[in-house]
Amino acid sequence: GTTYTIDLENGNVFNLTLTANSTYTLRNPPASGSAGAFTLIQNQDGTGSRTVTWPASVEWAGGSAPTITSTASSTDVFTFITTDGGTTWYGFTGGQDFS
């Protein structure tokens, strides 16, 4: 698989294309007590059916990560928020299956 490092010192919107089954790592969140957020625009490549492993620090509504769109060349958008230095990230689905 592929590991993508999302480094929050590089911005707050990231546009990534999955080229294999992937694992995300989140790096350099704001200090505890300061809120931080970023948006991930996640694209399937022309093959599609790529999967994602989210960091254990991400919590989703209902306790389960959303099923990402597997269609080739499709796009899902997610937003993440933390207030505790990245110990916990709250993940939100902004929209899925843009094509």
All heavy atoms as an XYZ file, in Angstrom:
726
protein
N       0.810     -1.192      0.000
C       0.000      0.000      0.000
C       0.848      1.248      0.000
O       2.075      1.203     -0.046
N       0.209      2.369      0.068
C       0.861      3.664      0.046
C       0.506      4.412      1.319
O      -0.637      4.402      1.741
C       0.379      4.471     -1.174
O       0.706      3.738     -2.353
C       1.033      5.825     -1.245
N       1.493      5.067      1.913
C       1.246      5.909      3.073
C       1.320      7.356      2.641
O       2.302      7.770      2.023
C       2.290      5.636      4.179
O       2.190      4.273      4.571
C       2.051      6.516      5.376
N       0.268      8.105      2.940
C       0.244      9.534      2.674
C       0.368     10.265      4.002
O      -0.404     10.011      4.918
C      -1.068      9.962      2.010
C      -1.235      9.468      0.595
C      -2.091      8.412      0.312
C      -0.559     10.069     -0.452
C      -2.267      7.969     -0.995
C      -0.722      9.633     -1.750
C      -1.576      8.579     -2.010
O      -1.745      8.149     -3.293
N       1.326     11.169      4.118
C       1.470     11.999      5.303
C       0.843     13.352      5.015
O       1.255     14.048      4.089
C       2.952     12.166      5.690
O       3.486     10.875      5.983
C       3.095     13.066      6.905
N      -0.163     13.692      5.810
C      -0.814     14.990      5.693
C      -0.187     15.880      6.750
O      -0.412     15.690      7.945
C      -2.336     14.857      5.878
C      -2.898     13.970      4.757
C      -3.001     16.226      5.910
C      -4.355     13.629      4.907
N       0.638     16.812      6.309
C       1.400     17.690      7.197
C       0.688     19.028      7.284
O       0.662     19.793      6.321
C       2.819     17.867      6.676
C       3.724     18.591      7.644
O       3.213     19.323      8.529
O       4.947     18.435      7.527
N       0.114     19.320      8.451
C      -0.689     20.522      8.610
C       0.131     21.796      8.566
O      -0.454     22.880      8.476
C      -1.496     20.464      9.908
C      -2.554     19.365      9.999
C      -3.856     19.892     10.541
C      -2.799     18.615      8.743
N       1.447     21.711      8.584
C       2.269     22.904      8.392
C       2.278     23.333      6.922
O       2.716     24.418      6.601
C       3.694     22.677      8.898
C       3.770     22.627     10.406
C       5.192     22.521     10.927
O       6.129     22.313     10.127
O       5.362     22.640     12.145
N       1.780     22.456      6.040
C       1.775     22.745      4.602
C       0.456     23.303      4.101
O       0.310     23.532      2.906
C       2.129     21.486      3.811
C       3.558     21.067      4.043
O       4.414     21.889      4.311
N       3.811     19.769      3.972
N      -0.534     23.480      4.973
C      -1.805     24.039      4.539
C      -2.966     23.398      5.251
O      -2.796     22.644      6.203
N      -4.175     23.713      4.770
C      -5.356     23.129      5.383
C      -6.335     22.541      4.365
O      -7.440     22.167      4.716
C      -6.060     24.138      6.305
C      -6.518     25.376      5.580
O      -6.388     25.486      4.372
N      -7.055     26.316      6.320
N      -5.938     22.469      3.100
C      -6.695     21.745      2.080
C      -5.710     20.860      1.332
O      -4.678     21.341      0.844
C      -7.409     22.705      1.096
C      -8.123     21.921     -0.002
C      -8.386     23.606      1.832
N      -6.029     19.577      1.263
C      -5.142     18.610      0.624
C      -5.935     17.865     -0.439
O      -7.045     17.408     -0.186
C      -4.583     17.622      1.654
C      -3.753     18.314      2.703
C      -4.345     18.847      3.836
C      -2.392     18.456      2.538
C      -3.590     19.507      4.794
C      -1.629     19.112      3.487
C      -2.231     19.644      4.616
N      -5.353     17.748     -1.639
C      -5.989     17.090     -2.765
C      -5.112     15.894     -3.132
O      -4.023     16.075     -3.685
C      -6.120     18.077     -3.926
C      -6.951     17.543     -5.057
O      -7.292     16.374     -5.111
N      -7.282     18.422     -5.984
N      -5.584     14.688     -2.794
C      -4.778     13.485     -2.992
C      -5.491     12.500     -3.909
O      -6.706     12.338     -3.822
C      -4.506     12.802     -1.649
C      -3.734     13.627     -0.629
C      -3.673     12.894      0.704
C      -2.336     13.928     -1.138
N      -4.725     11.842     -4.760
C      -5.254     10.801     -5.629
C      -4.728      9.455     -5.154
O      -3.514      9.269     -5.031
C      -4.860     11.051     -7.098
O      -5.411     12.309     -7.509
C      -5.370      9.942     -8.003
N      -5.659      8.542     -4.881
C      -5.287      7.198     -4.440
C      -4.801      6.395     -5.641
O      -5.496      6.278     -6.645
C      -6.502      6.506     -3.817
C      -7.149      7.219     -2.633
C      -8.423      6.479     -2.203
C      -6.180      7.336     -1.476
N      -3.596      5.859     -5.539
C      -3.029      5.032     -6.611
C      -2.834      3.594     -6.155
O      -2.392      2.755     -6.927
C      -1.678      5.601     -7.086
O      -0.788      5.652     -5.972
C      -1.859      6.997     -7.683
N      -3.162      3.332     -4.894
C      -3.087      1.999     -4.291
C      -3.892      2.064     -3.008
O      -4.332      3.142     -2.592
C      -1.636      1.619     -3.989
N      -4.106      0.931     -2.358
C      -4.715      0.954     -1.032
C      -3.790      1.753     -0.136
O      -2.573      1.581     -0.180
C      -4.920     -0.451     -0.513
C      -5.920     -1.220     -1.357
O      -6.748     -0.641     -2.053
N      -5.841     -2.529     -1.309
N      -4.350      2.663      0.677
C      -3.530      3.675      1.332
C      -3.825      3.810      2.817
O      -4.919      3.509      3.276
C      -3.766      5.033      0.662
O      -3.444      4.953     -0.711
N      -2.822      4.309      3.521
C      -2.923      4.631      4.935
C      -2.528      6.086      5.097
O      -1.526      6.530      4.535
C      -1.979      3.740      5.770
O      -2.351      2.372      5.573
C      -2.044      4.084      7.241
N      -3.324      6.832      5.880
C      -3.028      8.233      6.137
C      -2.340      8.393      7.489
O      -2.677      7.718      8.458
C      -4.302      9.086      6.154
C      -4.936      9.261      4.798
C      -6.233      8.851      4.560
C      -4.237      9.852      3.757
C      -6.828      9.027      3.317
C      -4.816     10.031      2.511
C      -6.107      9.616      2.298
O      -6.683      9.793      1.063
N      -1.389      9.322      7.531
C      -0.739      9.758      8.765
C      -0.939     11.265      8.860
O      -0.738     11.974      7.873
C       0.772      9.429      8.737
O       0.925      8.023      8.579
C       1.453      9.888      9.999
N      -1.346     11.740     10.037
C      -1.556     13.180     10.243
C      -0.397     13.720     11.058
O      -0.053     13.158     12.100
C      -2.881     13.417     10.969
C      -4.100     12.771     10.307
C      -5.351     13.041     11.124
C      -4.268     13.260      8.882
N       0.192     14.823     10.600
C       1.404     15.348     11.221
C       1.288     16.845     11.487
O       0.661     17.572     10.727
C       2.561     15.077     10.275
C       3.904     15.175     10.916
C       4.932     14.678      9.964
N       5.977     15.687     10.021
C       7.004     15.765      9.256
N       7.149     14.903      8.297
N       7.902     16.693      9.408
N       1.911     17.295     12.553
C       2.017     18.707     12.930
C       0.675     19.403     13.136
O       0.425     20.479     12.575
C       2.859     19.485     11.904
C       4.292     19.034     11.925
O       4.865     18.817     12.980
N       4.877     18.864     10.743
N      -0.193     18.817     13.994
C      -1.440     19.525     14.323
C      -1.126     20.736     15.190
O      -0.035     20.838     15.753
C      -2.229     18.477     15.119
C      -1.169     17.643     15.763
C      -0.048     17.575     14.757
N      -2.089     21.660     15.330
C      -1.876     22.790     16.237
C      -1.780     22.284     17.680
O      -2.248     21.192     18.000
C      -3.107     23.660     16.032
C      -4.124     22.760     15.431
C      -3.391     21.696     14.688
N      -1.192     23.084     18.533
C      -1.007     22.705     19.934
C      -2.349     22.486     20.620
O      -3.363     23.068     20.234
C      -0.225     23.794     20.664
N      -2.341     21.649     21.644
C      -3.538     21.401     22.434
C      -4.090     22.719     22.962
O      -3.339     23.595     23.382
C      -3.207     20.470     23.602
O      -4.381     20.128     24.285
N      -5.408     22.868     22.892
C      -6.051     24.118     23.297
C      -6.317     25.048     22.134
O      -7.082     25.997     22.254
N      -5.677     24.789     21.004
C      -5.920     25.558     19.783
C      -6.674     24.666     18.801
O      -6.311     23.506     18.614
C      -4.610     25.998     19.138
O      -3.903     26.871     19.973
N      -7.703     25.213     18.208
C      -8.457     24.441     17.230
C      -7.710     24.409     15.904
O      -7.049     25.369     15.521
C      -9.841     25.046     17.027
N      -7.823     23.303     15.227
C      -7.245     23.163     13.896
C      -8.151     22.304     13.047
O      -8.847     21.424     13.559
N      -8.170     22.572     11.752
C      -9.012     21.814     10.839
C      -8.349     21.743      9.470
O      -7.547     22.607      9.106
C     -10.386     22.470     10.716
N      -8.699     20.708      8.736
C      -8.260     20.611      7.347
C      -9.302     19.851      6.557
O     -10.124     19.115      7.109
C      -6.875     19.964      7.220
C      -6.838     18.485      7.503
C      -6.950     17.558      6.472
C      -6.674     18.012      8.789
C      -6.912     16.198      6.730
C      -6.621     16.667      9.067
C      -6.741     15.751      8.033
N      -9.278     20.059      5.257
C     -10.169     19.364      4.343
C      -9.328     18.490      3.424
O      -8.286     18.918      2.924
C     -11.003     20.368      3.523
O     -11.825     21.104      4.435
C     -11.876     19.676      2.497
N      -9.806     17.273      3.220
C      -9.152     16.317      2.330
C     -10.055     16.069      1.134
O     -11.203     15.638      1.294
C      -8.891     15.004      3.068
C      -8.392     13.831      2.231
C      -7.026     14.140      1.612
C      -8.334     12.571      3.070
N      -9.549     16.370     -0.049
C     -10.227     16.040     -1.302
C      -9.548     14.765     -1.790
O      -8.367     14.776     -2.152
C     -10.093     17.187     -2.326
C     -10.692     18.467     -1.744
C     -10.762     16.802     -3.647
C     -10.339     19.716     -2.528
N     -10.285     13.675     -1.733
C      -9.707     12.352     -2.004
C     -10.270     11.807     -3.315
O     -11.481     11.652     -3.468
C     -10.071     11.425     -0.844
C      -9.612     10.006     -1.026
C     -10.019      9.207      0.172
O      -9.303      9.184      1.161
N     -11.164      8.550      0.105
N      -9.376     11.541     -4.245
C      -9.757     11.094     -5.581
C      -9.350      9.642     -5.799
O      -8.250      9.241     -5.411
C      -9.049     11.952     -6.637
C      -9.244     13.423     -6.387
O     -10.321     13.939     -6.593
N      -8.209     14.093     -5.906
N     -10.213      8.885     -6.446
C      -9.819      7.564     -6.934
C      -9.107      7.772     -8.276
O      -9.487      8.642     -9.056
C     -11.049      6.666     -7.157
C     -11.728      6.206     -5.900
C     -11.033      5.032     -5.232
O     -10.068      4.454     -5.753
N     -11.511      4.678     -4.055
N      -8.070      6.989     -8.523
C      -7.409      7.076     -9.825
C      -8.286      6.421    -10.892
O      -9.428      6.056    -10.624
C      -6.006      6.469     -9.767
C      -5.995      4.965     -9.513
O      -7.077      4.329     -9.486
O      -4.894      4.411     -9.343
N      -7.776      6.285    -12.092
C      -8.535      5.707    -13.196
C      -8.882      4.250    -13.019
O      -9.759      3.725    -13.709
N      -8.219      3.574    -12.068
C      -8.516      2.171    -11.787
C      -9.667      2.060    -10.799
O     -10.552      1.219    -10.951
C      -7.264      1.463    -11.228
O      -6.227      1.544    -12.207
C      -7.538      0.017    -10.896
N      -9.642      2.894     -9.748
C     -10.679      2.859     -8.722
C     -10.511      1.677     -7.777
O      -9.511      0.953     -7.816
N     -11.481      1.512     -6.906
C     -11.529      0.425     -5.913
C     -10.388      0.479     -4.906
O     -10.080     -0.531     -4.262
C     -11.567     -0.950     -6.596
O     -12.742     -1.061     -7.359
N      -9.750      1.633     -4.742
C      -8.696      1.790     -3.728
C      -9.362      1.938     -2.359
O     -10.462      2.477     -2.255
C      -7.829      3.009     -4.021
C      -7.298      3.115     -5.437
C      -6.482      1.936     -5.858
N      -5.863      2.216     -7.161
C      -5.115      1.363     -7.806
N      -4.877      0.166     -7.299
N      -4.579      1.699     -8.955
N      -8.706      1.452     -1.328
C      -9.236      1.559      0.027
C      -8.341      2.468      0.860
O      -7.211      2.756      0.479
C      -9.321      0.179      0.699
O      -8.004     -0.366      0.803
C     -10.228     -0.764     -0.086
N      -8.876      2.914      2.009
C      -8.150      3.814      2.892
C      -8.207      3.275      4.314
O      -9.243      2.794      4.770
C      -8.777      5.226      2.850
C      -8.248      6.097      3.966
C      -8.521      5.876      1.513
N      -7.068      3.374      5.011
C      -7.015      3.132      6.443
C      -6.802      4.480      7.106
O      -5.798      5.144      6.853
C      -5.874      2.160      6.804
O      -6.093      0.922      6.120
C      -5.824      1.916      8.308
N      -7.769      4.886      7.935
C      -7.690      6.168      8.627
C      -6.878      6.009      9.900
O      -6.855      4.931     10.502
C      -9.096      6.662      8.976
C      -9.991      6.814      7.788
C     -10.969      5.946      7.387
C      -9.994      7.878      6.838
N     -11.576      6.414      6.245
C     -10.998      7.605      5.889
C      -9.251      9.050      6.707
C     -11.272      8.456      4.819
C      -9.523      9.889      5.639
C     -10.522      9.599      4.709
N      -6.229      7.073     10.365
C      -5.508      6.999     11.634
C      -6.464      6.638     12.782
O      -7.643      6.998     12.761
C      -4.955      8.414     11.834
C      -4.942      9.026     10.468
C      -6.088      8.399      9.728
N      -5.946      5.950     13.781
C      -6.754      5.567     14.946
C      -7.271      6.789     15.691
O      -8.273      6.694     16.409
C      -5.930      4.681     15.875
N      -6.638      7.930     15.527
C      -7.045      9.157     16.216
C      -8.305      9.791     15.630
O      -8.856     10.718     16.211
C      -5.907     10.176     16.194
O      -5.551     10.481     14.854
N      -8.778      9.296     14.485
C      -9.967      9.870     13.847
C     -11.219      9.186     14.385
O     -11.325      7.957     14.383
C      -9.923      9.731     12.314
C     -11.205     10.258     11.682
C      -8.716     10.468     11.742
N     -12.161     10.012     14.857
C     -13.468      9.528     15.297
C     -14.526     10.018     14.320
O     -14.481     11.167     13.874
C     -13.778     10.026     16.709
C     -12.847      9.440     17.748
C     -13.217      9.853     19.154
O     -14.275     10.489     19.352
O     -12.438      9.528     20.067
N     -15.451      9.126     13.995
C     -16.518      9.424     13.042
C     -17.861      9.365     13.753
O     -18.025      8.606     14.714
C     -16.509      8.405     11.903
C     -15.233      8.385     11.129
C     -14.153      7.585     11.345
C     -14.895      9.211     10.019
N     -13.165      7.857     10.427
C     -13.596      8.854      9.598
C     -15.572     10.215      9.330
C     -12.961      9.468      8.521
C     -14.935     10.826      8.254
C     -13.649     10.447      7.861
N     -18.831     10.109     13.268
C     -20.186     10.046     13.806
C     -20.679      8.601     13.734
O     -20.474      7.918     12.730
C     -21.117     10.969     13.024
N     -21.280      8.146     14.809
C     -21.785      6.778     14.839
C     -20.715      5.737     15.101
O     -21.010      4.552     15.175
N     -19.447      6.162     15.207
C     -18.370      5.248     15.535
C     -17.770      4.475     14.379
O     -16.889      3.646     14.585
N     -18.217      4.728     13.158
C     -17.683      3.995     12.000
C     -17.277      4.960     10.900
O     -18.008      5.917     10.604
C     -18.736      3.045     11.430
O     -19.077      2.067     12.368
N     -16.145      4.671     10.284
C     -15.697      5.477      9.141
C     -16.655      5.267      7.978
O     -17.215      4.180      7.807
C     -14.290      5.064      8.732
N     -16.853      6.300      7.165
C     -17.727      6.141      5.999
C     -17.083      5.212      4.973
O     -15.856      5.065      4.924
C     -17.828      7.562      5.443
C     -16.582      8.235      5.901
C     -16.256      7.635      7.235
N     -17.905      4.590      4.181
C     -17.411      3.797      3.060
C     -17.057      4.765      1.947
O     -17.910      5.555      1.509
C     -18.495      2.810      2.577
O     -18.839      1.950      3.667
C     -18.001      1.990      1.396
N     -15.795      4.758      1.534
C     -15.397      5.693      0.484
C     -15.920      5.208     -0.865
O     -16.159      4.015     -1.067
C     -13.872      5.924      0.450
C     -13.124      4.657      0.054
C     -13.375      6.451      1.788
C     -11.656      4.889     -0.258
N     -16.104      6.141     -1.766
C     -16.554      5.809     -3.108
C     -15.439      5.080     -3.834
O     -14.285      5.519     -3.826
C     -16.934      7.091     -3.875
O     -17.911      7.801     -3.112
C     -17.487      6.764     -5.246
N     -15.767      3.943     -4.457
C     -14.735      3.136     -5.117
C     -14.712      3.311     -6.633
O     -13.816      2.799     -7.295
C     -14.944      1.657     -4.778
O     -16.211      1.217     -5.229
N     -15.645      4.066     -7.177
C     -15.728      4.261     -8.620
C     -14.486      4.965     -9.149
O     -14.011      5.938     -8.559
C     -16.971      5.108     -8.966
O     -18.113      4.512     -8.359
C     -17.173      5.216    -10.459
N     -13.951      4.466    -10.254
C     -12.780      5.090    -10.876
C     -13.044      6.567    -11.143
O     -14.142      6.949    -11.561
C     -12.428      4.375    -12.171
N     -12.055      7.396    -10.872
C     -12.073      8.842    -11.137
C     -13.123      9.612    -10.329
O     -13.466     10.735    -10.687
C     -12.246      9.118    -12.632
O     -11.213      8.482    -13.369
N     -13.614      9.025     -9.238
C     -14.576      9.727     -8.390
C     -13.848     10.472     -7.273
O     -12.676     10.235     -7.006
C     -15.585      8.748     -7.793
O     -14.917      7.838     -6.943
N     -14.575     11.372     -6.608
C     -13.986     12.207     -5.564
C     -14.889     12.223     -4.344
O     -16.107     12.354     -4.466
C     -13.798     13.645     -6.086
O     -12.914     13.622     -7.204
C     -13.230     14.559     -5.011
N     -14.280     12.087     -3.164
C     -14.947     12.254     -1.878
C     -14.263     13.411     -1.156
O     -13.061     13.629     -1.331
C     -14.827     11.001     -1.002
C     -15.577      9.802     -1.553
O     -16.464      9.965     -2.413
O     -15.268      8.678     -1.109
N     -15.006     14.131     -0.326
C     -14.452     15.252      0.431
C     -14.728     15.030      1.918
O     -15.871     14.734      2.302
C     -15.066     16.594     -0.034
C     -14.508     17.754      0.783
C     -14.814     16.809     -1.527
N     -13.677     15.170      2.719
C     -13.777     14.984      4.168
C     -13.131     16.168      4.879
O     -12.143     16.724      4.391
C     -13.061     13.704      4.607
C     -13.569     12.471      3.919
C     -12.883     11.923      2.852
C     -14.746     11.872      4.334
C     -13.350     10.790      2.204
C     -15.231     10.747      3.691
C     -14.533     10.197      2.628
N     -13.677     16.529      6.041
C     -13.101     17.580      6.873
C     -12.813     17.002      8.254
O     -13.575     16.166      8.751
C     -14.044     18.788      6.974
O     -14.194     19.345      5.664
C     -13.496     19.859      7.904
N     -11.719     17.453      8.857
C     -11.269     16.950     10.152
C     -10.983     18.129     11.073
O     -10.394     19.126     10.647
C     -10.001     16.112      9.978
C     -10.207     14.940      9.060
C     -10.064     15.090      7.688
C     -10.560     13.708      9.561
C     -10.264     14.018      6.826
C     -10.776     12.628      8.709
C     -10.626     12.785      7.344
N     -11.385     18.002     12.355
C     -11.197     19.060     13.348
C     -10.598     18.461     14.613
O     -10.998     17.378     15.047
C     -12.543     19.730     13.690
C     -13.160     20.356     12.441
C     -12.374     20.771     14.791
C     -14.588     20.839     12.646
N      -9.632     19.185     15.225
C      -9.063     18.791     16.509
C      -8.952     20.017     17.411
O      -8.794     21.134     16.922
C      -7.673     18.136     16.356
O      -7.260     17.618     17.623
C      -6.634     19.090     15.814
N      -9.023     19.788     18.722
C      -8.772     20.857     19.696
C      -7.784     20.403     20.761
O      -7.502     21.137     21.697
C     -10.073     21.306     20.405
O     -10.654     20.171     21.054
C     -11.052     21.921     19.417
N      -7.270     19.176     20.599
C      -6.391     18.611     21.631
C      -5.034     18.162     21.088
O      -4.484     17.163     21.499
C      -7.089     17.459     22.352
C      -7.449     16.301     21.422
O      -7.068     16.331     20.229
O      -8.122     15.371     21.886
N      -4.510     18.940     20.156
C      -3.184     18.641     19.614
C      -3.135     17.398     18.744
O      -2.083     16.810     18.556
N      -4.265     16.989     18.205
C      -4.297     15.839     17.297
C      -4.502     14.505     17.990
O      -4.492     13.474     17.326
N      -4.710     14.515     19.309
C      -5.010     13.255     19.993
C      -6.304     12.677     19.446
O      -6.414     11.474     19.212
C      -5.117     13.471     21.515
O      -3.853     13.968     21.986
C      -5.456     12.186     22.241
N      -7.288     13.540     19.207
C      -8.551     13.147     18.601
C      -8.855     14.089     17.450
O      -8.753     15.304     17.590
C      -9.712     13.230     19.624
O      -9.403     12.411     20.743
C     -11.027     12.793     18.998
N      -9.201     13.502     16.319
C      -9.681     14.251     15.158
C     -11.123     13.830     14.923
O     -11.422     12.633     14.880
C      -8.866     13.914     13.907
C      -7.487     14.452     13.905
C      -6.353     13.826     14.321
C      -7.086     15.747     13.454
N      -5.272     14.642     14.155
C      -5.690     15.837     13.621
C      -7.770     16.840     12.929
C      -4.971     16.973     13.283
C      -7.050     17.968     12.584
C      -5.666     18.025     12.758
N     -12.021     14.795     14.778
C     -13.399     14.487     14.417
C     -13.508     14.567     12.906
O     -13.191     15.594     12.308
C     -14.367     15.461     15.097
C     -14.316     15.335     16.600
C     -13.681     16.297     17.371
C     -14.867     14.225     17.246
C     -13.609     16.167     18.750
C     -14.793     14.088     18.621
C     -14.166     15.061     19.367
O     -14.083     14.928     20.722
N     -13.943     13.457     12.288
C     -14.043     13.389     10.842
C     -15.474     13.564     10.370
O     -16.403     13.009     10.962
N     -15.647     14.363      9.312
C     -16.956     14.653      8.748
C     -16.914     14.409      7.250
O     -15.946     14.778      6.582
C     -17.334     16.127      8.961
C     -17.382     16.541     10.402
C     -16.235     16.980     11.047
C     -18.566     16.473     11.099
C     -16.270     17.358     12.368
C     -18.609     16.859     12.444
C     -17.467     17.301     13.080
N     -17.978     13.845      6.714
C     -18.085     13.678      5.280
C     -18.706     14.931      4.690
O     -19.835     15.295      5.037
C     -18.967     12.463      4.933
O     -18.388     11.299      5.544
C     -19.056     12.271      3.431
N     -17.977     15.614      3.819
C     -18.477     16.820      3.164
C     -19.298     16.491      1.928
O     -20.187     17.238      1.559
N     -18.984     15.389      1.315
C     -19.709     14.958      0.121
C     -18.984     13.788     -0.502
O     -17.777     13.639     -0.342
N     -19.725     12.951     -1.196
C     -19.109     11.782     -1.798
C     -19.622     11.565     -3.215
O     -20.694     12.050     -3.598
C     -19.413     10.527     -0.959
C     -18.674     10.529      0.366
C     -18.822      9.216      1.089
O     -19.831      8.988      1.746
N     -17.821      8.376      0.993
N     -18.820     10.833     -3.956
C     -19.133     10.409     -5.318
C     -19.296     11.579     -6.272
O     -20.168     11.574     -7.135
C     -20.383      9.509     -5.327
C     -20.462      8.685     -6.590
O     -19.452      8.595     -7.326
O     -21.544      8.128     -6.865
N     -18.446     12.597     -6.091
C     -18.380     13.640     -7.113
C     -17.700     13.030     -8.319
O     -16.690     12.352     -8.214
C     -17.545     14.837     -6.626
C     -18.141     15.582     -5.458
C     -17.739     15.310     -4.158
C     -19.097     16.564     -5.662
C     -18.274     16.007     -3.086
C     -19.639     17.265     -4.600
C     -19.226     16.983     -3.302
N     -18.268     13.233     -9.489
C     -17.643     12.659    -10.687
C     -17.940     13.506    -11.907
O     -18.731     14.397    -11.873
C     -18.118     11.226    -10.913
O     -19.507     11.113    -10.868
